[in-house]
Every structure is written in C-alpha cells, then in structure tokens.
Amino acid sequence: MRLYGDLATWFHLLTAPEDYAAEAGRYRDLILGALPDATTLLELGSGGGNNASHLKADFACTLSDVSPQMLDLSRRLNPECEHVLGDMRTLRLGRAFDAVFVHDAITYMATEDDLRDCLRTAFAHTRPGGVALFVPDFTRETFAAGTSHGGHDGADGRSLRYLEWSTDPDPSDTTYEVDYAVVLHEPGQEPRVVHDHHVEGLFPEHTWLHLLDQAGFEPSVDRAKLGEDDMSQTVFVARRPS
Ligand SMILES: C[S@@+](CC[C@H](N)C(=O)[O-])C[C@H]1O[C@@H](n2cnc3c(N)ncnc32)[C@H](O)[C@@H]1O
C-alpha cells in the first residue's frame, strides 16, 4: 500500500494527529475504566502515531508497525515512545503490557486466519488481568458503502487532498475495498495524482466475539458515540483473565 510506503511522509497531511484528541480520549477512558492502574500500552499497527500522540500522556507507549516508513514518521512525532518493527500477526516481544491497543490497522486483517493470529498476538502481550482494545473501521453490521474526502496543508508548503471510496463488491466474503484518489501539491512541482487500492477485512460481531473468546479473552462491546454527528463505532474491549 503506497500510503504506508513511498507516500508515508504525507500521512499527517491525510489525517492529522491533532484531530485525534477526542477519539484517543475515548480509548484512554475505556482502558482506565477497565484497569484504573494501567500504565503500559502496546499498540499494534500504530501507523503515523496519531492516537499515540495523545495516549502517551497517560501511558508509556510501545508502538509497532510492519512499515519502516510509518515507524520513522511516528518516531518524529513521538520521540519519547519505543518503536518496534513487526507484523501484528506474528510479533512476539517476550513481555506483556497492561493494555494492548489495535486501532484501524486491524482492518488489514482480511481473513479469519489473519484476524485470529492478530488476536493471539494481542493476547500474548496482555498481562494477566490486563485489557486489549480493538477498533475496526467497520464490522459487517456497521459497514456502509460510500465516499469521504479531506486533507490538510502542511507547514512545509506541501498540501494533500483525497477522496476515499469504500465498496463491497462481494457481500458474502470477509473483505471490502477502499480506493483512494490522492492529489499531492509540493512547491516547484507539477501536482501529482495517486491511486491506492486497499483490501480490508469485514467480520460480523459474532465472529469477533468468538475469535476473542478462542484467543483467551473475556470480550465485551462498547458502542459509545463521540458526539451527536458521530457514527457509532464498535470497540471490542477484551479482558485477559487474571
Ligand atoms: C491507517 S494506519 C494506522 C494509523 C493509526 N491508527 C494512527 O493512530 O496513526 C494503518 C497502519 O497499519 C499498518 N499495518 C498494515 N498491516 C499490518 C500488519 N500486518 N502488521 C502491522 N501493521 C500493519 C500499516 O503499515 C499502517 O501504518
């Protein structure tokens, strides 16, 4: 995926860290609601470190991602956090955290086997009595095909605008597709247009709950909204038994 590869330095113009304060606050409250004394957190698929840039005020964060370019970007935003290269399906750090957090990156688990492997990774890194949070963009029940757009102007003269188009060509399988049309402006250069195609996972809530249970967690579901205009987003809150 080019957004996390050769275009990674543009990521904060696609989605800006400062826009994540309210959302990250919800995740902090869910973690501390489940485990008031939580202090350590591992994020799988931490990307540009947008959520982490807020969560690091409350937790000592270890951030992992499969993309070296995204880790570089996050390191610049979150120099005080530990960064680790690794695939969320196979990462094994040999230590456990009070909390494990997997935000929208879990959307790249496109098969049940991939999702199962990621949940096992999360379990292996959650200490007994700890909590893990999983925030897929959609479940099968909440998916809605559609478009959205956005982008930002950077302080360095670069600007980005995008159109994001989500479709589900085969509603009987475990994936949907997202096409990004991205326009890049940089000083002294002709504008560039890039197309990036992502295949993302879509699982019914009962599959999530079953796989979380199989992994060893005690799962529950949180559907709180951030505000009146906000679409309800399913968050799976999973306790590792003591
Ligand atoms: C949308 S970004 C995550 C942004 C993040 N939620 C934030 O707060 O900045 C998605 C990330 O998932 C990562 N990713 C995709 N597949 C992965 C895998 N198998 N293991 C670890 N990271 C993965 C990508 O490299 C990318 O950095």
The ligand as a Gaussian input file, in Angstrom:
#p B3LYP/6-31G(d) Opt

LIG

0 1
 C       -4.238000       3.845000       9.000000
 S       -2.657000       3.424000       9.552000
 C       -2.821000       3.432000      11.317000
 C       -2.892000       4.810000      11.869000
 C       -3.002000       4.802000      13.390000
 N       -4.309000       4.335000      13.817000
 C       -2.691000       6.163000      13.984000
 O       -3.281000       6.485000      15.035000
 O       -1.849000       6.883000      13.429000
 C       -2.630000       1.681000       9.234000
 C       -1.295000       1.047000       9.584000
 O       -1.441000      -0.376000       9.613000
 C       -0.190000      -0.902000       9.291000
 N       -0.330000      -2.342000       9.003000
 C       -0.961000      -2.931000       7.954000
 N       -0.847000      -4.267000       8.045000
 C       -0.128000      -4.524000       9.175000
 C        0.343000      -5.718000       9.803000
 N        0.077000      -6.917000       9.273000
 N        1.051000      -5.607000      10.942000
 C        1.338000      -4.381000      11.480000
 N        0.934000      -3.220000      10.933000
 C        0.209000      -3.290000       9.789000
 C        0.254000      -0.056000       8.108000
 O        1.637000      -0.167000       7.862000
 C       -0.183000       1.326000       8.568000
 O        0.874000       2.010000       9.200000

